[in-house]
Amino acid sequence: MNFLKHASLLLLLSTTLAAPSAITGVENQYIIKLKSEVAALTGNVLDSHLSWLDEVLSRHSDTNSLLPNAKSAVLHKYGNLGSGFTGYAVKASDAVLEEIRQNSQVEYVEADAIATAIGWPTPKPTSTATSTSTVTSTPTPGPSDVTWGIDRVDQRNLPLNGKYSPSGTGAGITVYVIDTGITAGHPQFEGRASEGAYFAENDAKDGNGRKINFTNVLTRFIDILIKKDGTHCAGSVASKDYGVAKAAKVVGVKVLGANGSGTNSGVIAGINWVAQQATPGKSVASMSLGGGKSQAVDDAVNSAVAKNIPFAVAAGNSNGVDSCNGSPAGASGSFTVAASDKNDKKASFSDIGPCIEIVAPGVDITSTWINNGIKTISGTSMATPHVAGGFAVLLSQQSFSSAQAAYDALLLKSTPGKITGLPADTANRFLYVGA
């Protein structure tokens, strides 16, 4: 994490505490984080706390049972296996919420928010996590040589030479793609892809949280099939023709549903699952989603990064907005990625600011798609998996004692000063994976 990023986060935190911004949340749904010191002292703090919560819910069953869309009050549990972020997501009436707030084990309560993929025909909430990609063309056939994105990251300067010669293959490294899930059976993955976990909403909702008229079974079936953004990102990480780390494994962690929506609580569940499952020093996370500021999302990322799991995170596609104002792009532990085009110019849509660590190809990126297809799309979502693949290449060659040490090494290897159109407060370092 660079100094400017840390300073910007401190300024943003002080501003947020003084005058918190409006949050578009899911009605009566909350993320609860328990105090770290309590969790450290008591190994079963989550279970004991949830037992207490059961009693509270029983006392207020008259109000909590009337909550909209309430199936089970506790939606997600965080930290059961020591992820570092201990807490849960819950549907709660005002009476239940007040008792939760008063519990001495609780560090904070945050309203949950709808996560909406950019490009879906619904309003974009001001504080939600979103997929950060834009489809720009129809399906494209496979490359005659190499796609421009991987061609660019193995050389210091333009022009492109039509070849890809990285310093390593990513063998022995697993990249967790936290997104819409991946089509693991796509032939481009050569058997190196798998589905890891599913944390998307079972009930499809639009961008305002209104339920779409699908049955649970049908919605879940559609969710399982539609994995567009995640499949494309996974292909840029590790596919045979389009991937940066062509021997790495990829695991899909589905936190956004078929309609491009999820919740911050589901995103955190995905992050925590990765923190529990990943092998430190041999794993990377790629997050091509983002949105308004969420302390809970940022804390979850930071906790996972503290376990020596690098997190490559998309800056966002808001046409030059300060990425420090978003989550997880502004998290102190994230490695935030801006996008460039094939002329080494900042992508017009890419967000910027002192939280940016590196720039990577993100315009007209060709990669894998659903139904064993190939598609060319644009976004900081597309830049991010290039960097995740870069980490896989790096980790397959060298061991690091922390994610920060891996961050420093990738930055040391990057090419400075190549991208035009970046403001002075944005790091001008371009991903390099060549020998």
C-alpha positions in Angstrom: 0.0 0.0 0.0 1.5 3.4 -1.0 1.7 6.4 1.4 -0.8 8.4 -0.6 -3.4 5.6 -0.4 -3.0 5.4 3.4 -3.2 9.2 3.8 -6.3 9.4 1.5 -8.0 6.6 3.5 -7.4 8.5 6.8 -8.9 11.7 5.3 -11.9 9.8 3.9 -12.4 8.0 7.3 -12.4 11.3 9.2 -14.9 12.8 6.7 -17.1 9.8 6.9 -17.3 9.8 10.6 -18.1 13.5 10.6 -20.8 13.3 7.9 -21.7 9.9 6.7 -22.9 9.7 3.1 -26.4 8.3 2.3 -26.5 4.6 1.8 -28.9 2.7 -0.5 -29.4 -0.4 1.6 -31.4 -3.6 1.7 -34.4 -3.0 4.0 -33.9 -4.4 7.5 -30.7 -6.2 6.5 -27.4 -5.6 8.3 -23.8 -6.6 8.5 -22.5 -7.0 12.0 -18.8 -7.0 12.8 -17.7 -8.3 16.2 -14.7 -6.8 18.0 -11.4 -8.3 17.0 -10.1 -8.4 20.5 -13.1 -10.3 21.7 -12.8 -12.8 18.8 -9.1 -13.3 19.6 -9.7 -14.0 23.3 -12.7 -16.3 22.8 -12.4 -19.0 20.1 -16.1 -19.7 19.9 -17.2 -16.1 20.2 -19.3 -16.2 17.0 -21.3 -19.3 18.1 -21.9 -18.0 21.6 -22.9 -14.6 20.2 -25.3 -16.3 17.7 -26.8 -18.3 20.6 -27.5 -15.0 22.3 -29.0 -13.6 19.1 -31.4 -16.6 18.9 -32.8 -15.6 22.3 -33.2 -12.0 21.1 -35.0 -13.1 17.9 -37.3 -15.4 20.0 -38.2 -12.5 22.2 -39.0 -10.3 19.2 -40.6 -13.0 17.0 -43.7 -10.9 16.7 -41.8 -8.2 14.8 -39.0 -10.1 13.1 -41.3 -12.6 11.5 -43.0 -9.8 9.6 -39.9 -8.6 7.9 -40.1 -8.6 4.0 -38.4 -11.6 2.3 -37.4 -13.0 5.6 -36.5 -16.7 5.3 -33.8 -17.1 7.8 -32.8 -14.2 10.1 -29.0 -15.0 9.9 -28.0 -14.8 6.2 -24.2 -15.3 6.5 -21.7 -16.2 9.2 -18.2 -14.7 9.0 -15.1 -16.1 10.6 -16.2 -19.6 11.7 -12.8 -20.9 10.6 -10.8 -18.0 11.7 -10.9 -15.7 8.6 -10.0 -12.7 10.6 -13.3 -10.9 10.0 -15.7 -12.2 12.6 -19.4 -11.4 12.4 -22.6 -12.1 10.4 -25.3 -10.7 8.2 -28.9 -10.6 9.6 -32.4 -9.6 8.8 -33.5 -7.6 11.9 -36.5 -5.5 13.0 -35.7 -2.2 14.8 -36.2 -3.9 18.2 -33.7 -6.7 17.4 -31.2 -4.2 15.8 -31.2 -2.1 18.9 -30.3 -5.0 21.1 -27.5 -5.9 18.7 -26.1 -2.4 18.8 -26.1 -2.5 22.6 -24.2 -5.8 22.8 -20.6 -5.2 24.0 -19.2 -7.7 21.6 -20.3 -5.7 18.6 -17.8 -3.4 16.9 -20.2 -1.8 14.4 -23.4 -2.3 12.4 -23.5 -1.5 8.7 -26.6 -1.4 6.5 -26.4 -4.0 3.8 -26.5 -2.8 0.2 -27.6 -4.1 -3.2 -24.7 -5.0 -5.5 -25.6 -4.3 -9.1 -23.6 -5.1 -12.3 -22.9 -2.2 -14.6 -24.8 -2.7 -17.9 -27.9 -4.3 -16.5 -31.1 -2.3 -17.1 -31.6 -1.0 -13.6 -30.7 2.2 -11.8 -27.2 2.2 -10.3 -27.4 2.7 -6.5 -25.0 5.3 -5.0 -23.5 3.0 -2.4 -23.6 -0.5 -3.9 -20.9 -2.9 -5.1 -21.0 -3.3 -8.9 -19.3 -5.4 -11.6 -17.0 -3.1 -13.5 -17.2 -4.2 -17.1 -18.8 -3.1 -20.3 -19.6 -5.3 -23.3 -18.3 -3.6 -26.4 -18.6 -6.2 -29.2 -20.2 -9.4 -30.3 -18.5 -12.8 -29.8 -15.1 -12.9 -31.4 -13.2 -16.0 -32.7 -10.0 -17.2 -31.1 -6.8 -15.3 -31.7 -4.6 -15.8 -34.7 -1.6 -15.0 -32.5 -2.1 -13.4 -29.1 -4.6 -10.9 -27.8 -3.2 -7.4 -27.3 -3.5 -7.3 -23.6 -1.1 -10.2 -22.8 1.0 -9.0 -25.7 1.5 -5.7 -24.0 2.3 -6.8 -20.5 5.4 -8.9 -21.5 7.2 -5.9 -23.1 8.4 -2.5 -21.8 7.5 -0.4 -24.9 5.2 -0.3 -27.9 4.8 -1.3 -30.6 3.3 -4.7 -29.9 5.3 -7.6 -31.3 2.4 -10.2 -31.6 4.1 -12.5 -29.1 3.6 -13.4 -25.4 6.8 -14.5 -23.5 6.2 -14.2 -19.7 8.8 -15.0 -17.1 6.6 -17.8 -15.6 3.4 -19.7 -16.0 1.7 -19.5 -12.6 2.0 -23.2 -12.1 1.2 -24.2 -8.5 -0.8 -21.0 -7.8 -4.6 -20.7 -7.4 -6.5 -17.5 -8.3 -9.9 -17.0 -6.7 -12.2 -15.0 -9.0 -14.8 -13.3 -6.8 -17.5 -12.3 -9.3 -20.5 -13.9 -11.1 -19.0 -17.4 -11.1 -17.1 -19.1 -13.9 -17.9 -21.6 -16.6 -15.3 -24.1 -15.3 -15.8 -26.6 -18.2 -14.7 -24.1 -20.9 -12.1 -25.8 -23.0 -9.8 -22.8 -22.7 -9.2 -23.7 -19.0 -7.9 -27.2 -19.8 -9.3 -28.7 -16.6 -7.7 -26.1 -14.4 -10.9 -24.3 -13.4 -13.4 -25.2 -10.7 -16.5 -23.8 -9.0 -15.7 -22.9 -5.4 -18.7 -21.4 -3.6 -22.0 -19.7 -4.2 -23.0 -16.6 -2.2 -25.3 -14.8 -4.6 -28.9 -14.0 -3.6 -31.3 -16.9 -4.2 -34.1 -14.5 -4.9 -33.4 -12.3 -8.0 -33.8 -8.6 -7.3 -33.5 -5.6 -9.4 -31.2 -2.7 -8.6 -33.6 -1.3 -6.0 -34.0 -4.6 -4.1 -37.4 -5.4 -5.6 -38.0 -9.1 -6.1 -38.2 -10.3 -9.7 -41.0 -12.8 -10.3 -39.0 -16.0 -10.6 -39.3 -19.1 -8.5 -36.3 -19.9 -6.3 -35.5 -23.0 -8.3 -35.6 -21.2 -11.6 -33.6 -18.3 -10.3 -30.9 -20.6 -8.9 -30.8 -22.5 -12.1 -30.3 -19.3 -14.1 -27.7 -18.1 -11.6 -25.8 -21.3 -12.1 -25.8 -20.9 -15.9 -25.0 -17.2 -16.3 -21.4 -16.4 -15.3 -20.4 -13.9 -17.9 -18.2 -11.4 -16.2 -16.5 -14.0 -14.0 -15.8 -16.3 -16.9 -14.2 -13.5 -18.9 -12.0 -12.4 -16.0 -11.0 -16.0 -15.2 -9.9 -16.3 -18.9 -7.7 -13.3 -18.7 -6.1 -14.8 -15.6 -5.4 -18.3 -16.8 -6.9 -19.5 -20.1 -4.8 -21.2 -22.7 -5.0 -18.5 -25.3 -6.0 -15.4 -23.4 -4.5 -15.8 -19.9 -1.5 -14.2 -18.3 -0.7 -17.2 -16.1 -1.4 -20.1 -18.4 -0.7 -22.9 -15.9 -2.5 -21.4 -12.9 -5.7 -22.8 -11.5 -8.8 -20.6 -11.2 -11.7 -21.0 -8.7 -15.0 -19.2 -9.2 -16.6 -17.6 -6.1 -20.1 -16.4 -7.1 -21.3 -13.4 -5.2 -23.4 -11.8 -8.0 -26.5 -13.5 -9.4 -27.9 -14.0 -12.8 -29.4 -10.5 -13.0 -26.0 -9.0 -12.1 -27.1 -8.3 -8.5 -25.9 -9.4 -5.1 -25.3 -7.8 -1.7 -22.3 -6.5 0.2 -23.0 -9.2 2.8 -22.7 -11.8 0.0 -19.5 -10.2 -1.2 -18.1 -10.4 2.3 -19.1 -14.0 2.5 -17.1 -14.7 -0.6 -14.1 -12.9 0.6 -14.2 -14.8 3.9 -14.6 -18.1 2.2 -11.4 -17.3 0.2 -9.6 -16.3 3.4 -10.5 -19.7 4.9 -9.8 -21.9 1.8 -6.7 -20.3 0.2 -3.2 -21.4 0.8 -1.2 -18.3 2.0 1.6 -17.5 -0.4 0.2 -19.7 -3.1 -3.1 -17.9 -3.7 -4.4 -14.7 -5.2 -7.9 -13.1 -5.2 -9.3 -11.1 -8.2 -12.3 -8.8 -7.6 -13.8 -7.1 -10.6 -16.6 -5.5 -8.7 -16.9 -2.4 -6.6 -19.1 0.5 -5.5 -19.7 3.0 -2.7 -17.7 3.1 0.5 -18.3 0.1 2.8 -16.2 -0.3 6.0 -17.3 -3.9 6.2 -16.2 -4.8 2.7 -12.9 -3.0 3.2 -12.3 -4.7 6.6 -13.0 -8.1 5.1 -10.5 -7.5 2.3 -7.9 -6.2 4.7 -8.4 -9.3 6.9 -7.9 -11.7 4.0 -4.8 -9.7 2.8 -3.3 -10.0 6.3 -3.3 -13.8 5.7 -0.8 -13.3 2.8 -3.4 -13.4 0.0 -2.9 -10.6 -2.5 -6.2 -9.0 -3.7 -6.2 -7.4 -7.1 -9.2 -5.1 -7.2 -10.9 -3.0 -10.0 -10.7 0.7 -9.7 -14.1 1.3 -11.2 -15.6 2.7 -14.4 -17.0 6.1 -13.3 -15.0 8.2 -15.8 -12.3 9.5 -13.6 -13.8 9.4 -10.1 -11.4 9.0 -7.1 -11.2 5.3 -6.5 -10.5 5.9 -2.8 -14.2 6.7 -2.4 -15.2 3.2 -3.4 -15.0 -0.3 -1.9 -13.0 -2.5 -2.1 -10.9 -0.2 -4.4 -10.2 2.1 -1.5 -9.4 -0.6 1.1 -5.9 -0.1 2.6 -5.0 -3.7 1.8 -6.3 -3.9 -1.8 -4.0 -3.7 -4.9 -6.2 -1.4 -7.0 -6.0 -1.5 -10.8 -6.8 1.2 -13.4 -7.2 0.5 -17.1 -5.4 1.5 -20.3 -5.9 1.1 -24.0 -3.6 -0.4 -26.7 -2.0 3.0 -27.3 -0.9 3.3 -23.7 -3.5 5.9 -22.8 -5.7 5.8 -19.7 -9.0 4.2 -20.6 -11.7 7.0 -20.8 -13.9 5.2 -18.2 -11.2 4.3 -15.7 -11.3 5.7 -12.2 -8.1 7.3 -10.8 -6.6 8.7 -7.6 -4.0 8.0 -5.0 -5.5 4.5 -4.2 -4.4 3.3 -7.7 -1.4 1.0 -7.5 -0.9 -0.1 -11.1 -2.4 0.2 -14.6 -3.1 -2.8 -16.9 -4.9 -3.4 -20.3 -8.7 -2.9 -20.0 -10.0 -1.8 -23.4 -11.3 -4.3 -26.0 -10.0 -7.3 -24.1 -10.8 -10.7 -25.7 -11.3 -13.6 -23.3 -13.5 -16.6 -22.5 -17.3 -16.3 -22.3 -20.3 -18.4 -21.3 -21.4 -21.3 -23.5 -17.7 -22.0 -24.4 -17.6 -18.7 -26.2 -15.2 -15.9 -26.6 -16.0 -12.2 -26.3 -14.3 -8.8 -26.4 -15.3 -6.4 -23.6 -13.9 -3.4 -21.7 -13.6 -2.2 -18.1 -11.3 -2.0 -15.1 -12.8 -5.5 -14.6 -10.7 -6.6 -17.5 -7.6 -4.9 -16.3 -7.8 -6.5 -12.9 -7.4 -10.2 -13.9 -4.3 -9.3 -15.9 -2.8 -8.1 -12.6 -4.1 -11.2 -10.7 -2.4 -13.3 -13.4 0.7 -11.2 -12.9 0.7 -12.1 -9.2 0.3 -15.8 -10.1 3.3 -15.6 -12.4 5.3 -13.9 -9.6 4.3 -16.2 -6.8 5.1 -19.3 -9.0 8.7 -18.0 -9.1 9.3 -16.6 -5.7 8.0 -16.9 -2.1 6.8 -13.9 -0.1 6.2 -13.6 3.6 3.2 -11.2 3.1 0.9 -9.9 0.5 2.5 -6.5 0.9 5.9 -8.0 0.0 4.3 -9.4 -3.2 2.8 -6.0 -3.9 6.2 -4.3 -3.6 7.8 -6.9 -5.9 5.2 -6.5 -8.6 5.5 -2.7 -8.5 9.3 -2.9 -8.5 9.0 -5.0 -11.7 6.4 -2.7 -13.4 7.2 -0.2 -16.1 7.0 3.5 -14.9 5.8 6.5 -16.8 4.3 4.8 -19.9 0.5 5.7 -19.6 -0.7 9.1 -20.8 -3.7 10.8 -19.5 -3.2 10.0 -15.8 -3.4 12.8 -13.3 -0.5 13.6 -11.0 -2.0 11.9 -8.0 -2.4 8.5 -9.8 0.5 6.0 -9.9 1.9 5.7 -13.4 3.2 2.1 -13.3 2.2 -0.4 -15.9 2.0 -4.2 -15.3 5.1 -6.1 -16.6 5.4 -9.9 -16.5 8.2 -10.4 -19.0 11.6 -12.0 -18.3 
